[in-house]
C-alpha cells in the first residue's frame, strides 16, 4: 500500500488492491469504512456490525477509517481512496 498524508488535516490517500464494494459476499454497495489491516477489509453501512469481528480476529488491526472518496484505477489495477480515521 502507498499512503499519502495531506498536511493540516487527518485525511490520507491510500492505494490498495481490490474494489470499492463491501467485502460481504453478494453485497454490491460501496464500502463506507475500511480497516487498516493486511487485506484492507471494507464494509458498507448495512454490514458495519459484521466488521467488528475483524478487529477481534486480526492481530495487525490498526483501526477503522471512513472512506470519503475513491475510484478504481484501471491502468494500475488498484483502488485509490481518501480516508479519515474514526
C-alpha positions in Angstrom: 0.0 0.0 0.0 1.1 3.5 -0.6 -0.1 6.3 1.7 -0.1 10.0 1.1 -0.9 12.3 4.1 -2.4 15.7 3.4 -0.9 18.5 5.6 -3.1 20.3 8.2 -5.8 17.6 8.1 -6.3 14.0 9.1 -7.2 12.8 5.6 -4.9 10.3 3.9 -4.9 8.8 0.4 -4.4 5.0 0.2 -3.6 3.0 -2.9 -4.8 -0.6 -2.2 -5.8 -3.7 -4.1 -9.4 -4.8 -4.6 -12.5 -2.9 -5.5 -14.7 -0.3 -3.7 -17.5 -2.7 -2.9 -18.3 -4.1 0.6 -16.5 -7.3 1.3 -19.6 -9.2 2.4 -20.4 -11.9 -0.2 -23.2 -10.8 -2.5 -23.2 -7.2 -1.4 -22.6 -4.7 -4.2 -22.9 -1.5 -2.1 -19.9 0.9 -1.9 -17.8 0.5 1.2 -18.1 3.2 3.8 -15.4 2.1 6.1 -12.0 0.3 5.6 -9.8 -1.5 8.1 -6.1 -0.8 8.4 -5.2 -4.5 8.1 -3.2 -6.5 5.7 -6.1 -7.0 3.4 -7.9 -3.7 4.0 -11.3 -5.2 4.7 -14.2 -2.9 3.5 -17.8 -2.7 4.6 -20.9 -0.7 3.7 -23.1 0.9 6.3 -25.5 -2.1 6.2 -22.8 -4.6 7.1 -20.8 -2.4 9.5 -21.9 -4.6 12.5 -20.2 -7.6 10.9 -16.9 -5.6 10.7 -16.4 -5.7 14.4 -15.1 -9.3 14.2 -12.2 -8.1 12.0 -10.7 -6.1 14.9 -11.1 -9.1 17.2 -9.5 -11.6 14.8 -6.7 -9.7 13.2 -3.6 -9.0 15.4 -2.4 -6.5 12.8 -5.6 -4.4 13.1 -4.6 -0.7 13.4 -8.0 1.0 13.3 -11.0 1.9 11.1 -11.1 4.6 8.5 -14.1 6.4 6.9 -13.9 6.4 3.1 -14.7 9.9 1.8 -13.7 9.4 -1.9 -12.4 6.8 -4.1 -12.0 5.4 -7.6 -10.7 2.3 -9.3 -7.6 2.9 -11.5 -8.0 0.5 -14.5 -4.4 1.2 -15.6 -2.7 0.3 -12.4 -5.4 -2.2 -11.3 -5.8 -0.7 -7.8 -8.3 1.3 -5.7 -7.4 4.8 -4.7 -9.3 6.1 -1.6 -9.3 9.1 0.6 -9.8 8.1 4.2 -10.2 9.7 7.6 -9.5 7.9 10.9 -12.6 7.0 13.0 
